[in-house]
């Protein structure tokens, strides 16, 4: 018994057309441009000098310390200013002072090491800081004594949901508090801000 197979129309493929001279020149030009940019980046990358500071820390407030003669602003976080007041259970309290005390407890008299290459508008090194294995930047946000200021959004969400630290009551964002008290406005300085600064610095050096 013979079977008949129904076959659909065969798909036909047109032979590939050779790329025009203009297209090939455009491809070559883009390749040269990318290679040139990579060479320039490699030539300039040594300008970004990573500084490392280590020693006994003097805690200035909840997000800034001094190591020796070097003032350091902890990158990616923003704690209440030392004189800032927050509100909890219908009463004011000195949240800025408590944020500083929280950082003192995290350090626990251990040597602190900080690394970074950027500086803020006050000339302070923007640093990622550790005391032993404790990531101080991250831990301040986790404990609820600093807000995420470019990084650590997930840690802030957990602290806020748990209502720990400043999240146990109400507060004015540290940046808004500085603005209303005539302090200079600071730019965010987390990972994305650092990448933007890197690109701006590269183009400035060229």
C-alpha positions in Angstrom: 0.0 0.0 0.0 1.6 3.2 -1.0 1.6 6.2 1.2 1.4 9.7 0.0 3.2 12.3 2.0 2.0 15.9 1.8 4.8 18.2 1.6 4.6 21.9 2.2 6.3 24.4 0.1 10.1 24.2 0.3 11.8 27.0 2.0 14.1 28.8 -0.3 17.1 30.7 0.9 18.5 33.5 -1.1 22.3 33.5 -1.4 24.0 35.9 0.9 24.9 39.2 -0.8 28.5 40.3 -0.5 28.9 43.3 1.8 29.4 46.6 0.1 32.7 48.4 0.3 31.0 51.1 2.4 29.8 48.6 4.9 33.2 47.0 5.2 34.9 50.3 5.7 32.4 51.2 8.4 33.1 47.9 10.2 36.9 48.5 9.9 36.4 52.0 11.2 34.4 50.9 14.3 37.0 48.2 15.0 39.8 50.8 14.9 37.8 53.1 17.1 37.2 50.5 19.8 40.8 49.4 19.8 41.9 53.0 20.1 39.6 53.6 23.1 40.9 50.5 24.8 44.5 51.6 24.2 43.7 55.1 25.7 42.0 53.5 28.7 45.0 51.3 29.3 47.3 54.2 29.0 45.3 56.4 31.5 44.2 53.8 34.0 47.3 54.3 36.1 46.0 57.8 36.9 43.3 56.2 39.2 45.5 55.5 42.1 43.8 53.3 44.8 44.7 54.6 48.2 44.8 52.4 51.2 44.8 53.7 54.7 44.9 51.7 57.9 45.2 52.4 61.6 43.3 53.4 64.8 40.1 55.2 63.8 38.7 58.4 65.2 35.0 58.3 64.6 33.6 61.7 63.6 30.0 60.7 63.0 28.0 57.7 61.6 29.7 57.7 58.2 33.0 59.4 58.5 36.3 58.6 60.3 39.8 59.8 60.5 42.8 57.5 60.1 46.0 59.4 61.1 45.8 62.6 59.1 43.4 61.3 56.5 39.7 62.1 56.6 37.5 59.4 55.2 33.9 59.5 54.1 32.4 56.0 53.9 31.3 55.4 50.3 27.7 54.5 49.4 26.1 55.4 52.7 24.7 58.5 54.4 24.2 58.6 58.2 22.4 61.3 60.1 24.5 64.3 60.8 26.0 64.3 64.3 23.6 67.1 65.5 20.6 65.8 63.6 17.4 65.0 65.5 14.9 62.3 64.6 11.6 61.4 66.1 10.4 58.2 67.8 7.3 57.4 69.9 6.3 61.0 69.7 9.6 62.4 71.1 12.8 63.8 69.5 16.0 61.9 70.0 19.6 62.5 68.9 19.8 60.0 66.0 23.0 61.5 64.7 24.8 60.8 68.0 23.4 57.3 68.1 24.6 56.6 64.6 28.1 57.6 65.6 27.9 55.4 68.7 26.8 52.5 66.5 29.9 52.9 64.3 32.1 53.0 67.4 30.6 49.7 68.5 31.1 48.1 65.1 34.8 49.1 65.1 35.2 47.8 68.7 38.7 49.3 69.1 40.0 47.2 66.2 42.3 48.7 63.5 40.4 50.0 60.5 41.4 49.7 56.9 39.9 51.8 54.1 40.5 51.9 50.4 39.3 54.2 47.6 40.4 56.6 44.9 37.7 59.3 44.8 37.4 62.4 47.0 34.3 64.3 47.9 34.0 68.1 47.6 35.4 68.5 51.1 38.6 66.7 50.2 37.7 63.5 52.1 38.7 60.1 50.7 35.6 58.1 49.7 36.4 54.8 51.2 35.2 51.2 51.6 36.2 50.5 55.2 36.6 47.3 57.3 37.4 46.4 60.9 38.7 42.9 60.8 36.2 41.0 58.6 33.4 43.5 59.2 32.4 45.6 56.2 31.6 48.8 58.1 29.8 50.5 55.2 27.4 47.6 54.8 27.0 47.0 58.5 25.9 50.5 59.3 23.1 50.2 56.7 22.2 46.7 58.0 22.0 48.0 61.6 19.7 50.8 60.4 22.0 53.7 61.3 22.7 54.9 57.8 20.7 55.1 54.6 21.8 53.7 51.3 23.4 56.5 49.3 24.2 54.8 46.0 24.8 51.2 47.3 23.3 48.7 49.8 19.7 49.1 48.7 18.8 45.5 49.6 20.4 45.9 53.1 18.4 49.1 53.7 15.1 47.4 52.7 15.7 44.6 55.3 16.6 47.2 58.0 13.6 49.3 57.2 11.2 46.4 57.3 12.6 45.3 60.6 12.3 48.9 61.9 15.8 48.9 63.4 17.9 52.0 64.1 16.6 55.2 62.4 13.7 53.2 60.9 12.1 52.6 64.3 10.7 56.1 64.1 10.7 59.0 61.5 13.6 60.9 60.2 14.4 63.6 57.6 16.8 62.2 55.0 20.3 63.3 56.0 20.7 65.1 52.6 17.5 67.0 53.1 18.5 67.9 56.7 21.8 69.3 55.5 20.0 71.3 52.8 17.6 72.8 55.3 20.4 73.6 57.7 22.5 75.3 55.0 25.1 72.5 54.6 26.5 71.9 51.1 24.7 69.3 49.1 26.7 66.1 48.5 26.4 63.9 45.4 25.7 60.2 45.7 28.8 58.1 45.7 27.8 54.5 45.2 29.0 52.1 42.5 27.1 53.7 39.6 28.2 57.2 40.7 31.8 55.9 40.8 31.6 54.5 37.3 30.2 57.8 36.1 33.1 59.7 37.8 35.6 57.3 36.3 34.3 58.0 32.7 34.3 61.8 33.4 37.8 61.6 34.7 39.1 59.6 31.7 37.6 62.1 29.2 39.1 65.0 31.3 42.5 63.5 31.2 42.3 63.0 27.4 
